[in-house]
């Protein structure tokens, strides 16, 4: 792979984050809405078992994995919809394309702030709050970029 030198701007990374967040919100909202309608219908039939709560959580997790890990790894080579729209991409620090393990590590660390882990709540919360501030370093690499050994570039 060719060498890249132009790091993505902080503003383009932030806008891509907002676009991806909005798309994720819409998908999870739709899943929750469908689940809520299905759950509401079970109130009128007491003999019907409601498995939609666990099912909607599972579907939401699968959507997040597809959107943030599988598509950027296999379809758009380091790009989510927001990154593609803003013409930026994630690559490894050695300028190689990201692989599944790299994207998994990067996104799990980035999403830690949204996961409620009781015994690690304050540590995870602090990491989630500190992560975006790392973008103000000279290398513009957030904490999850550093831990996954990635960087975001202009394409």
N, C-alpha and C positions, 0 to 999 in steps of 0.2 A: 504494500500500500504506500502511496506517496506521503511525504512528510507534510504535516499541517502546522502552520504557525499562528494563524489568526484565531485568537480565542474569541468566543462569543461574548458580546457585550452583556453587562449586567441587566440592562433593560430588556434585551431580547430573551434572556433566560427567564426573567420575571414574567414577561408577557406569555411565553410558552407555558410556564407554570400555571398562570391564570387560565389560559385556554384549556389545558389538560384538566385542570381542576373543575372547570365548568362542564366539560364533557363527562367527566367522571360523576359529577353531581347529577347530571341529567340521567345517566344510565342507572345509577343507584336509586334515584328518585322514582324512575319508572318501575324498577324491580320492587321497591317498597310499596308503591301504589298498587301494583298488581297483587302483591302479597296481602296488602291490607284489604283489598276488595275480596280476595279469596277467603281471608280470615273472617271477614264480616259475614260472608255467606254461610259459614259454619255455625254461626249463632242461631240460625233458624232450624238447624238439623242437629240435635244433640247427639245423634248416633254417629255423626261424621267426625273423624279424627283430623285434627289440623296439623299438618306437617309443613305448612308454608313458612313458619318462622325460621326453622333450621334451613329449609330449602332456599329461602331468599338470602340468607347470610352466605350460604355456600355459593350461590350464583353470583353474589356480589364479589366474593373473594376470587372466583374464577374470572370474572370480568376484569378485575384489577390486575391479575396475573397476565391475562391476554393483552390488555391495553398498555401496561407499563413494562412488561418483561418480554413476552413472546413476539409481539409486533416489532418493537425496537431491535430485537435480536435477529429475527429471521426475515422480516418483510421489508422494513425501511432502514436497516443498517444504522442503528443508533438514534432513530428518530421516533418520537411519538407524533400525534397529529399536530400538537402545538409547536414542537420543534421543527417539523416538516414545513409548517406554514410560515414560520419565522426563519427558515433556512439555516438552522443550526443542528448539530448532531453530537452525540456522545461517542467518544473513542477512548481507547486505552491511552495511558500516558506515553507509551512507546509508539504511538500513532497507528496501532493495529485496530481493526474493527472489534467491537465488543462481542463477547460470547455470552452464552446463557448464564454461566456462573457469575461473571462480572456484572451483568445487568441485575441478577437476582440479589447479589450483595448490595449493589448501589441502591436499588429501590427498596429493599427491606429496611435499610438504615434510614432512608429518606422518609419512609412511612411509619417509622417507630412512634412518632409523636401521636399518631392516630390510634395506636393500639393501647388498650388499657391493660397493663400488667400490674396487679396490685402490689406485689412485693418490690417491684422496680419502678414504681410510678414516678417518683421524684427524679431519679437518675435519667430515665427515658425522657421525661418532660424537659429536663435541663438540656439534654442532647438535642432534642427536637427544637428547642428555642435557640440554641447556640448554632446549629447547623447553617441556617441561611446567612448568618453574619460572617462566616468564613469567605463568602464571595467577595468581600471587600479587601481580601489579601491581594498581593501582587499577581499571583497565579490565577485568581478568580475561581478557585476550586473550593467548593463547599466541603463540609465534613464528609458527607457521603461520597463525594468525588474522591477525596483523599483515601478513604478506607477501601474503596473499590478500585483505586488506581486508574481513575478516568479523568477526562477533561471534556469540556464542551467547546466546540469550534464552530466557526462560520463555514458553510458549505456553498 
